[in-house]
Amino acid sequence: MNGTRHKRVAELRRRRRPAERTVVLWYDAEQETREQAIARRFPRGVPPRVRLLVLRWLTEGESESAPARD
């Protein structure tokens, strides 16, 4: 395949296949669990091609280096 044709095929593939999205989800560990936060944000389940990054606020008395309790 020559270079021009390869570029056109690559462009068509990009148009047909949506890019992966990253969704950042913050939640309060004192009020809900990780699973509850995901269900709150995505009641019908996490959509395809979504990379979910789940973060939580530190609780009182917890330091950044403390192990996660989830």
HELIX and SHEET records of a PDB file:
HELIX    1   1 GLY A    3  ARG A   16  1                                  14    
HELIX    2   2 ARG A   34  ARG A   41  1                                   8    
SHEET    1   A 2 ARG A  21  ASP A  28  0                                        
SHEET    2   A 2 VAL A  50  TRP A  57  1                                        
END                                                                             
